[in-house]
Each structure stands twice: as C-alpha cells, then as structure tokens.
Amino acid sequence: MTSTNEPPDTRTPVQIHHKVHGMVTVPGDIVAEHFAIVPELDSDGAPALFGLQLIHIPTGAWVPVDEFPHLHRDELRLLAEKLTSLPIDWATAIPGSWRSEQLSLIHGALEEWETAKAAALREVVGDA
C-alpha cells in the first residue's frame, strides 16, 4: 500500500465551451449552484498551467472578466455569489438570449464587483 501527502482531488467534472474544440470536460470547483471555477484552456482545449475562469455550468459559458487576467479563487467565488444573488433563473439562463432587464442586472453586478476589485488593488499597491 502506498501513501502520498497529496490531498484527494475533490473537483467535479465540468463541461466548458472552447471556441475551437466545442465542449471540453475539465475538473472544476462548484462555488455556487450554477457556477464553477475551472482552469483556463489553452489553444488545444486542455487545461492551461495558469489562470482560472468562472463558468456558468448549464451552458459552459465563461463569465467575461478580462480586465483582471490573474484572478484568485476567492475573487471568482465572490463574483459567483454576487451573480447568484440576482433575481435570474440561472438554471435556464442562456447567454445571448437575456432580456435587457437581465443584462442590466448582470452588467451592474459585474461593474460593482470590478469596482470593488480595483479599489482593493489600489489599497495594496497605493495610488501612484
């Protein structure tokens, strides 16, 4: 019997959409009912060594947070919680088919999250 010091992998298989390879299954951490944190994919559709993405589980669509390329798990978890709190049925929500009211709520949540993230970054590095 062999023993290792590595903790067991508790991640869940999550399907995400890759623009070239279609749906790809990767290990992810479910952080809210309809959201998971997964590794970014490289050009071959394989998990990249660095980078994380927040994924809408029912569609495999990633949540666009391009202004912050190196996000930590906790930051993405907070964003998932903020989106989950919106009055949107995430189980049936399909990106691209949202009504303007839903888009406004989503954009508002993203802007609020980005503003808080930028303010926290300014506190760490100071105003230049």
Stockholm file with secondary structure:
# STOCKHOLM 1.0

chainA/1-128         MTSTNEPPDTRTPVQIHHKVHGMVTVPGDIVAEHFAIVPELDSDGAPALFGLQLIHIPTGAWVPVDEFPHLHRDELRLLAEKLTSLPIDWATAIPGSWRSEQLSLIHGALEEWETAKAAALREVVGDA
#=GR chainA/1-128 SS CCCCSSCCCCCEEEEEEETTTEEEEEEEEEEETTEEEEEEECTTSSEEEEEEEEEETTTTEECCCTTCSSCCHHHHHHHHHHHHTSSCCTTTCCTTCCCHHHHHHHHHHHHHHHHHHHHHHHHHHCCC
#=GC SS_cons         CCCCSSCCCCCEEEEEEETTTEEEEEEEEEEETTEEEEEEECTTSSEEEEEEEEEETTTTEECCCTTCSSCCHHHHHHHHHHHHTSSCCTTTCCTTCCCHHHHHHHHHHHHHHHHHHHHHHHHHHCCC
//
